[in-house]
């Protein structure tokens, strides 16, 4: 099937919508992203009802075994990968709708994160030709810089509007995990989903040369 045929474009745009909805669905699952203690309260007796020595030991273990479970932002990672490889599959209107829906469902200030991520995707689309001719390392660095810029801009705007931003530690962890997992997202995008870069000289959706 022609990569730019109407049927192919419609199919791949629908595929991205389904992918985005699945990602948002898993974000909505009740996974805990707060510090988790080794001993859950419902599984262990209250500290006051056990031996004081054991209580002190459990308190030390709880302090030393706290962890934070933070996953990558797969939605923006896949949006970046698709925007660089096949911008025709993820038009701005489609991305804006998906990002705004994710803001509403994930209870973020509606519109701000959506706008920032949309601007980042459009920036990558405009740089797609130069990044196509460069190494993957250049693409990876560009994505990391854009993700960092989005994080900083989001926090600055929220602070100016007197809205409490997300915990900085959690935001930095999510940023780092997203950057680290981006090569895997690109691999899945190219090999499993068949979304690959246009070959040099191939016509784009507007009839221009890639």
TAGIFEN-V87177 format. One record per run of one state. SS is the DSSP state (2 for helix, 1 for strand, 0 for the rest). FROM is the first residue (numbers start at 1). TO is the last residue. If there is no record, write none. Layout:
SS & FROM & TO
SS & FROM & TO
This chain:
0 & 1 & 5
2 & 6 & 28
0 & 29 & 35
1 & 36 & 36
0 & 37 & 46
2 & 47 & 49
0 & 50 & 51
2 & 52 & 64
0 & 65 & 66
1 & 67 & 67
0 & 68 & 73
2 & 74 & 85
0 & 86 & 86
2 & 87 & 89
0 & 90 & 91
2 & 92 & 105
0 & 106 & 111
2 & 112 & 126
0 & 127 & 127
2 & 128 & 133
0 & 134 & 135
2 & 136 & 160
0 & 161 & 167
2 & 168 & 192
0 & 193 & 202
1 & 203 & 203
0 & 204 & 208
1 & 209 & 209
0 & 210 & 210
